[in-house]
Amino acid sequence: MSERHTALRSMHDLGLAAWFGGSLMGALGVNGAAAKINDATQRLPVASAGWSRWTPVNAAAIGAHLAGAVGELVTESPRVAAQAGVARASAIKTALTVGALAVTGYSRLLGMRLQKAGGPPVDGVTEPNHQTPAQVAASQRQMKMLQWAVPALTGALVVVTAYMSEQQKPGQMWRGLIGRAGGLMSAPKGMAKIAGVSKIAEVSKMAGMGKMAGMHKAGGMGRSAMRRPMAMSGR
């Protein structure tokens, strides 16, 4: 089985990037620009038209991200089970994803309500004035809070994704596997055990070297003794 999952990672990352970037640009750009229109009755219709054009693209981006996320979770399931910390990060990421989906869906529902309201006079897309109908004003106040919740949650997803990418480094994987296996790298007893084994190995190595040196010295003396009688017999 291939260890490369480029298509899944690309779907995950590009979808999340569009989801985060589109929500942030919409709150700052679309809603901000619509508030500058001189005709107060055209502010909501213009913003609604902009969001309506973006909605299909946003839905495709969310779908691509979810498909990539599920695919990565399936392919990385052995590491999720074996490496300490990965399951916890996956749970946090799942909770953030569910929250972002819920906020995005409800924001779209509010946007549709504002779109159906026509062109009531407003100060901005999320700011009613004294002439704004009560129901429209209530939806605007909710939208004012939710428009920042989506980029906040998706931005947090970007951070968690970066953290989980760091967990795939060889050193992080090794420490996580050891930690899940029994905590030998962090428990004091485990450290003492490892240190003891290392000390024994070092002493054994030094003893072996000393023994080899002694054998070498004895062998040299034997050869010298053999040469001495030969030299004496020569006289």
N, C-alpha and C positions, 0 to 999 in steps of 0.2 A: 504493500500500500504506500502511495506517495506521501512524503512528509510536507509537500508543498500544497497550499490551499489558497493560491493567489486570487482565484475568482471569488471565493467566499470572503476573504479579507477585503478585497476591493469593494464588493457590494456592501459590506458592513461599514467600511470607512467613508466611502463616497455618500452612501445614504445618510449616515449620521452627520456628515459635513453639510449636506444640503438642508437637512432638517434644522440643524443649529443655525446655520447662516441665514436661511430663509426666514426663520422666526425673528431673528435679531434685526435683519434688514427691514422686515415688515413693520416691526414696532418703531424703529427709528426713521426709516425711509418713507414707506407708504403712509403710515398714520401721521408722521410728522409733516410730510409734504401736503397731504390733504388738508391739514389744519391751516395752511397758508392761503387757501383759496378764499377770495374775497366774498363770494356768495356763500353765506352760511348754510343754505339749503342744498348745496352741491358737495359739501364736504363728505358726508356719509356715502352718497352714491359713487363718488370717485374712488374712495378708499375701498368700498365693497367691490368695485369692478377690478381693482388691482388684486385684491385677495382672491377673487374668483378665478382669475387667470393663473394664479400661483397654486391653487388648491390641487389640481391634478398632478402637477409636478411634485408637490410636497407629498402627496399620497404615494406616488411611485418611489420617492426617496425613502419614505418610511417602510414601505414594503421590501425594498432592496436591503435596507438595514436589518430588518427583522429576519429575512431569509439568511443573510450572512451570519447574523448572530446565532441563530439556531444551528446552522451548519457548523460553525466553529465550536459550539458547545458539544455537538455530537462527536466531532473529530477529536476534540481535546478531552473527552470524558475520562479516559484513563489517567491523564495528568490531574484532572480535577479531583479524582478519587485518591490519588497517590501523593500529591504534593501539598504540604501544609500551607494554608492561606488562600489557595486558589478557589476552593469551594465558597469561602466567606466572601471573597471579592466577586464571584459570580452571583451570589445571592444579592449583594448590594447593587450590582449592575442590573439584575432583573427587576429589583424594586424601583430603581430609577427609571427604567424603560416603561414599566407599567404606569408609573406616575406621569411621565411625559406623554404617553399615549392618552391617558385620561384627560389631562389638561388640554392637549391639542384637540381632542374630539369635542370637548365642551366649548372651547374657544370657537371652533368652527360653527357649533350650534348657535352661539351668541352672534357670530358674524352673519349667519343666515337670518336671524331675527332682525338685525339692524338693516340688512339688505331689503327685507320685506317691508320695513317701515317707510320706505320711500325717501323723501328728502326733507325731513324735519330740520328746523334751524338748530344748529349746535355750534359750540365754540371749537370743538375738535372731534376726532373720531371717538375718543374716550372721555371727552369733556362736554357735558350738557350745559345748557344755559337756562334762563328762566322761562324760555318759550318751548323748550323740549318736552314732549309728552312724557308722562311719568314712567311708562313701561320702557320706553327707549332709554330714558336716563338711567333706569335700573340696570339694563343690559350694558350700557356704557361703563358704569361704575365697576361692574364685574370684569368687563374686558380690560379695564385699566390695570387691574391686578394680574390677570392671567396673561397679558401680553408679554410680561417679563418672566413669568413662571416657566414658559416653554424654553426660552434660551437658557435660563438658569439650570433647568433639569438636564437638557441636552448637553450643555456645557459641562456639567458634572459627569455625564456619561463619557465625554471625551477624556476627562481626567482619569476616570476609573479604567478606561480602555488603555491609556498610556501606562498606568500602573500595572495592569495585567500583562502588558507587553514586556515590562521590565522583569516580571516573574518568569519569563521564558528564557532568560539568560542562563547559561550553564551553571554558573555559581549559585544563582538563586534557586534553580531547579534542584541542585544537589543538596543544598541546605534544607530545602522544603521536603525532599524525600527522606532525608535523615531525621528531620523533625517529626514527620508523620510516623516513621518507623519506630521511634522510641525516645526522641529527644536527646540523643547522645551528644550532639554538638552544643546543647545548652544546659543540660543537667549537670550539677557538680560531680555526682558519682560517675556519670558517664565520662566527664573530662578526666577525672582521676584515673579511671580505668584505661582510657586511651593513653594518658601520660605514663602509666605503669607499664603498659605493653611496649611503648616506645623505649622506655628506660631499659627494660629487659633485653629488647632487641639490640640496643646500643652496647650494653655490657657484653652480650654474647658475641657481638661483632668484634669488640676489642679483645675479648678472650681468645677468639679464633685467630686474630691477627698476631697476638702474643705467642700462641702455640706454633703458628707457622714460622715466626721469627726464630723461636727456639730450635725448631727442627732444621731450619736453614743453617743456624750457627753450629749445631751438632754435626751436620753434614760437612760443613767447612772444616771442622776440627778433624774429622775422620779422614778427609782427603789429605790434610796436612801431615797427619801421622803416617799415612801410607807413603807419602813422598819422602819422609825423613829416613826410614830404613833403606830405601833405594839409594839415597844419596850416600849413606854410610857404607853400604856394600860396594859402592863404586870406588872408595878409597882402599 
